[in-house]
Amino acid sequence: MTQRRSFLKKLSLGAISLGSFSSIAKAFPFRGKAVKPIVVSTWHHGLAANEAAWKVLSEGGRALDAVESGVRVTEADADNLSVGIGGLPDREGHVTLDACIMDENGNCGSVAFLEGIVHPISVARLVMEKTPHVMLVGEGALQFAKEQGFKTEKLLTAKAEKEWRQWLKTSEYKPVINVENHDTIGLLALDEQGNLSGACTTSGLAYKMRGRVGDSPIIGAGLYVDNEVGAATATGLGEAVIKVCGSHLIVELMRQGLSPQEACETAIKRIAKQKNSREFQIGFLALNKNGEVGAYSLQPGFDFAQYAEGTNQMKDVRSFYA
């Protein structure tokens, strides 16, 4: 009888150990050698952003510094019509910028409805590092930026103003699928130390109502980073992303055992249930702790840039709708 009890006890402990291992494996299903460093970013303008981010990473730098450096390239590109200087204005002719940043420790900073500052991502980082807050908006964000030494500049370029005045002739507002191909840049990085960070910056939807803010500066919508699991970012019609807390949803799905690709596809399928989902675009991009990448979009046309193992290249993305 004693031997039988001992056998059953060992069997029970073995089952518990196997069950615990199974739970851990499901929560963190990463196998093989990690790909790091790696940087990924949305749309074709991500190639130039990746170059700047990779320079930081290849020198052993921190992912947080890499993501900020990367998106600053796009913010400073006056030919880009929806990020930083040169962004298309709201319907009243004002360029307003939104951005957020998040590091490996769960710290985050954000600015929204910011005018006159070329690099909202750097203001967002200082909100994270120098204030007790996560988000500053409008005049308060501008005041803070000035206090931190940022100079105000005219963001409405001649090119963007010409586009806006052409739009005024009809003043018709509706999101256009894949006009986002010069839209929000979301950039995710995994550094040599195995730490993740992310950044997201935009001038928002062209000709939006004054005061409108989309998903890009909202932690959990346009960007989310969990250093135990992975990171995700979004592009496209922000209202649709906000409704499902898109980036946070993807990271939590990865925590439950889904790959970055499976998580992005699951989130898009949820958005596809929204009203008029055939009339707008959403793209998700995700990166896990092992350097595995996933991306999926609602409509065809979304792509992303990936810099890994010394190569910077564009990647096509499958979509929910053909």
C-alpha positions as CSV (number, residue, x, y, z in Angstrom):
1,M,0.0,0.0,0.0
2,T,2.9,2.3,0.9
3,Q,4.6,1.7,-2.4
4,R,1.3,2.3,-4.3
5,R,0.8,5.7,-2.5
6,S,4.4,6.6,-3.4
7,F,3.9,5.7,-7.0
8,L,0.6,7.8,-7.2
9,K,2.3,10.7,-5.6
10,K,5.2,10.7,-8.1
11,L,2.7,10.3,-11.0
12,S,0.7,13.3,-9.6
13,L,3.8,15.5,-9.3
14,G,4.8,14.5,-12.8
15,A,1.4,15.5,-14.2
16,I,1.7,18.8,-12.4
17,S,5.1,19.5,-13.8
18,L,4.0,18.6,-17.3
19,G,0.9,20.8,-16.9
20,S,3.0,23.7,-15.7
21,F,5.4,23.3,-18.6
22,S,2.5,23.2,-21.0
23,S,1.1,26.4,-19.6
24,I,4.5,28.1,-19.9
25,A,4.9,26.9,-23.4
26,K,1.5,28.1,-24.4
27,A,2.1,31.6,-22.9
28,F,5.6,32.0,-24.5
29,P,5.7,29.8,-27.6
30,F,9.1,31.0,-28.8
31,R,11.4,28.5,-30.3
32,G,14.8,28.6,-32.0
33,K,17.4,31.3,-32.0
34,A,16.1,34.8,-31.5
35,V,16.4,37.2,-34.4
36,K,17.9,40.4,-32.9
37,P,18.4,43.1,-33.4
38,I,15.4,43.7,-35.7
39,V,13.4,46.8,-36.6
40,V,10.0,46.8,-38.5
41,S,7.9,49.8,-39.6
42,T,4.8,50.5,-41.5
43,W,4.7,51.5,-45.2
44,H,7.4,52.3,-47.7
45,H,8.7,55.4,-45.8
46,G,9.7,52.9,-43.2
47,L,12.8,52.0,-45.2
48,A,14.5,55.3,-44.4
49,A,13.2,55.2,-40.8
50,N,14.6,51.7,-40.4
51,E,18.1,52.9,-41.6
52,A,18.3,55.4,-38.7
53,A,16.9,52.9,-36.2
54,W,19.3,50.2,-37.4
55,K,22.3,52.5,-36.9
56,V,21.4,52.7,-33.2
57,L,20.7,49.0,-32.9
58,S,23.8,47.9,-34.8
59,E,26.0,49.8,-32.4
60,G,24.4,48.0,-29.4
61,G,22.0,50.8,-28.6
62,R,18.7,50.8,-26.8
63,A,15.5,50.0,-28.7
64,L,13.9,53.1,-27.3
65,D,16.6,55.4,-28.8
66,A,16.3,53.4,-32.1
67,V,12.5,53.9,-32.5
68,E,12.7,57.6,-31.7
69,S,15.6,58.1,-34.2
70,G,13.8,56.1,-36.8
71,V,10.5,58.0,-36.9
72,R,12.1,61.4,-36.6
73,V,13.4,60.8,-40.1
74,T,9.8,60.5,-41.4
75,E,8.6,63.5,-39.3
76,A,11.3,65.7,-40.9
77,D,10.4,64.6,-44.5
78,A,8.4,67.6,-45.9
79,D,7.4,65.5,-48.9
80,N,5.5,63.1,-46.7
81,L,1.9,64.2,-46.5
82,S,0.8,62.7,-43.2
83,V,3.6,62.7,-40.7
84,G,5.3,65.7,-39.2
85,I,6.1,68.7,-41.3
86,G,4.3,68.7,-44.6
87,G,1.3,66.7,-43.2
88,L,-2.1,67.4,-44.7
89,P,-4.1,69.8,-42.5
90,D,-7.5,69.5,-40.9
91,R,-10.5,71.0,-42.8
92,E,-9.6,74.5,-41.4
93,G,-6.1,74.4,-42.7
94,H,-4.2,73.6,-39.5
95,V,-1.6,70.8,-39.3
96,T,-2.0,69.0,-36.0
97,L,0.3,66.1,-34.9
98,D,-0.1,63.1,-32.7
99,A,2.6,60.7,-31.4
100,C,3.4,58.2,-28.7
101,I,6.3,56.1,-27.5
102,M,6.7,53.2,-25.2
103,D,9.8,51.5,-23.7
104,E,10.7,48.0,-22.3
105,N,9.7,48.9,-18.8
106,G,6.1,49.8,-19.6
107,N,6.8,53.6,-19.5
108,C,5.0,55.6,-22.1
109,G,4.4,59.1,-23.3
110,S,2.1,60.7,-25.7
111,V,1.1,64.0,-27.3
112,A,-2.0,64.8,-29.3
113,F,-3.4,67.8,-31.2
114,L,0.1,69.4,-31.1
115,E,0.8,72.3,-33.5
116,G,4.0,73.9,-34.7
117,I,6.5,71.2,-33.5
118,V,8.2,69.1,-36.2
119,H,9.1,66.2,-33.9
120,P,6.1,65.2,-31.7
121,I,7.7,61.9,-31.0
122,S,10.5,63.6,-29.1
123,V,8.0,65.7,-27.1
124,A,6.2,62.4,-26.3
125,R,9.4,60.9,-25.0
126,L,9.9,63.8,-22.7
127,V,6.3,63.6,-21.4
128,M,7.3,60.0,-20.5
129,E,10.6,60.9,-18.9
130,K,10.0,64.3,-17.3
131,T,6.4,64.4,-16.2
132,P,4.1,62.2,-14.0
133,H,1.6,62.0,-16.9
134,V,1.2,59.8,-20.0
135,M,-0.5,62.3,-22.4
136,L,-0.5,66.0,-23.0
137,V,-2.7,67.6,-25.7
138,G,-3.2,70.8,-27.5
139,E,-2.0,74.1,-26.0
140,G,-0.7,72.2,-22.9
141,A,1.5,70.0,-25.1
142,L,2.8,73.0,-27.0
143,Q,3.6,74.8,-23.8
144,F,5.5,71.8,-22.5
145,A,7.4,71.5,-25.8
146,K,8.5,75.1,-25.7
147,E,9.6,74.7,-22.0
148,Q,11.8,71.8,-23.1
149,G,13.5,73.9,-25.8
150,F,11.5,72.9,-28.9
151,K,11.2,75.7,-31.5
152,T,7.9,76.3,-33.3
153,E,7.8,76.1,-37.1
154,K,5.2,76.4,-39.8
155,L,4.1,72.9,-40.6
156,L,1.8,73.6,-43.5
157,T,4.1,73.4,-46.6
158,A,3.2,74.8,-50.0
159,K,2.6,71.3,-51.3
160,A,0.2,70.4,-48.5
161,E,-1.6,73.8,-48.7
162,K,-2.1,73.3,-52.5
163,E,-3.7,69.8,-51.8
164,W,-5.9,71.3,-49.1
165,R,-7.2,74.2,-51.3
166,Q,-8.0,71.7,-54.0
167,W,-10.0,69.7,-51.5
168,L,-11.9,72.8,-50.4
169,K,-13.5,73.0,-53.8
170,T,-15.7,70.0,-52.9
171,S,-15.1,69.7,-49.2
172,E,-16.1,66.1,-49.3
173,Y,-14.8,64.1,-46.4
174,K,-14.4,60.3,-46.4
175,P,-11.5,58.0,-45.7
176,V,-9.9,56.7,-48.9
177,I,-8.4,53.2,-48.9
178,N,-4.6,53.2,-49.0
179,V,-4.3,56.9,-49.2
180,E,-2.6,55.8,-46.0
181,N,0.4,54.7,-48.0
182,H,1.9,57.9,-46.8
183,D,0.1,57.6,-43.5
184,T,1.1,57.0,-39.8
185,I,4.5,55.4,-39.3
186,G,4.6,52.8,-36.5
187,L,8.0,51.4,-35.7
188,L,8.9,48.5,-33.4
189,A,12.4,47.4,-32.4
190,L,14.1,44.6,-30.6
191,D,17.7,45.3,-29.4
192,E,20.7,43.2,-28.7
193,Q,19.7,43.0,-25.0
194,G,16.4,41.5,-26.0
195,N,14.4,44.6,-25.1
196,L,11.4,46.0,-27.1
197,S,10.3,49.5,-27.7
198,G,7.9,51.2,-30.1
199,A,7.0,54.6,-31.6
200,C,4.0,55.9,-33.6
201,T,3.6,59.3,-35.1
202,T,1.2,61.0,-37.6
203,S,-0.6,64.1,-38.7
204,G,-3.8,62.1,-38.7
205,L,-6.5,61.9,-41.3
206,A,-6.4,64.6,-43.9
207,Y,-9.1,67.2,-43.6
208,K,-10.4,65.9,-40.3
209,M,-12.6,67.9,-38.1
210,R,-10.6,70.3,-35.9
211,G,-9.7,68.6,-32.7
212,R,-10.0,65.0,-34.0
213,V,-7.5,62.6,-32.6
214,G,-7.1,59.0,-33.9
215,D,-5.4,55.9,-32.5
216,S,-1.8,56.9,-33.0
217,P,-1.2,58.7,-29.7
218,I,-3.3,56.3,-27.7
219,I,-1.4,53.6,-25.8
220,G,-3.1,50.3,-26.5
221,A,-4.6,51.4,-29.7
222,G,-2.0,52.7,-32.1
223,L,0.9,51.2,-30.1
224,Y,1.6,48.8,-27.3
225,V,4.7,47.2,-25.9
226,D,5.0,44.4,-23.3
227,N,8.6,43.4,-22.9
228,E,7.6,39.9,-21.7
229,V,5.7,39.1,-24.8
230,G,5.9,41.5,-27.8
231,A,4.8,44.8,-29.4
232,A,2.3,45.9,-32.0
233,T,1.4,49.0,-33.9
234,A,-1.4,50.1,-36.2
235,T,-2.1,52.2,-39.3
236,G,-5.2,53.3,-41.1
237,L,-8.6,54.6,-39.8
238,G,-7.9,55.3,-36.2
239,E,-11.5,55.2,-35.1
240,A,-11.7,51.5,-36.1
241,V,-8.5,50.6,-34.2
242,I,-9.6,52.5,-31.0
243,K,-12.9,50.5,-30.9
244,V,-11.0,47.2,-30.4
245,C,-7.9,48.6,-28.5
246,G,-6.1,47.0,-31.5
247,S,-2.4,46.9,-30.5
248,H,-3.1,45.9,-26.9
249,L,-5.4,43.1,-28.3
250,I,-2.6,41.8,-30.5
251,V,-0.1,41.7,-27.7
252,E,-2.5,39.9,-25.3
253,L,-3.3,37.4,-28.1
254,M,0.5,36.7,-28.3
255,R,0.6,36.3,-24.6
256,Q,-2.1,33.6,-24.9
257,G,0.1,31.7,-27.3
258,L,-0.7,33.1,-30.8
259,S,2.1,33.9,-33.2
260,P,2.5,37.6,-34.3
261,Q,0.8,36.6,-37.6
262,E,-2.1,34.8,-36.0
263,A,-2.6,37.7,-33.5
264,C,-2.7,40.3,-36.3
265,E,-5.2,38.2,-38.3
266,T,-7.4,37.7,-35.3
267,A,-7.5,41.4,-34.6
268,I,-8.3,42.3,-38.3
269,K,-11.1,39.8,-38.4
270,R,-12.7,41.5,-35.3
271,I,-12.4,44.9,-37.1
272,A,-14.0,43.4,-40.2
273,K,-17.2,43.0,-38.2
274,Q,-17.5,46.8,-37.9
275,K,-20.0,48.7,-40.0
276,N,-18.7,49.7,-43.5
277,S,-15.4,47.8,-43.0
278,R,-15.1,47.4,-46.8
279,E,-14.7,51.2,-47.0
280,F,-11.6,51.8,-45.0
281,Q,-8.1,50.3,-44.4
282,I,-6.4,49.0,-41.3
283,G,-3.0,47.5,-41.1
284,F,-1.4,45.8,-38.1
285,L,2.3,45.0,-37.5
286,A,3.6,42.9,-34.6
287,L,6.9,41.7,-33.3
288,N,7.5,39.2,-30.5
289,K,10.4,38.7,-28.1
290,N,12.0,36.1,-30.4
291,G,12.1,38.5,-33.3
292,E,9.2,36.9,-35.1
293,V,7.1,39.3,-37.2
294,G,3.5,39.3,-38.2
295,A,1.4,41.7,-40.3
296,Y,-2.1,41.7,-41.7
297,S,-4.5,44.2,-43.2
298,L,-8.1,44.7,-43.9
299,Q,-7.7,45.6,-47.5
300,P,-5.0,44.8,-50.1
301,G,-2.1,47.3,-50.4
302,F,-0.5,47.5,-47.0
303,D,3.2,46.7,-46.7
304,F,6.0,47.1,-44.2
305,A,9.7,47.6,-44.0
306,Q,11.9,45.1,-42.1
307,Y,15.6,45.5,-41.2
308,A,17.2,42.3,-39.9
309,E,20.5,40.5,-40.3
310,G,21.9,43.4,-42.3
311,T,19.1,43.6,-44.8
312,N,16.5,46.4,-45.1
313,Q,13.6,45.4,-47.4
314,M,9.9,45.8,-48.0
315,K,7.5,43.0,-47.2
316,D,4.0,42.5,-48.8
317,V,1.1,41.8,-46.5
318,R,-1.9,39.5,-47.0
319,S,-5.4,41.0,-46.4
320,F,-8.8,40.0,-45.1
321,Y,-10.6,41.3,-48.2
322,A,-9.2,40.4,-51.6
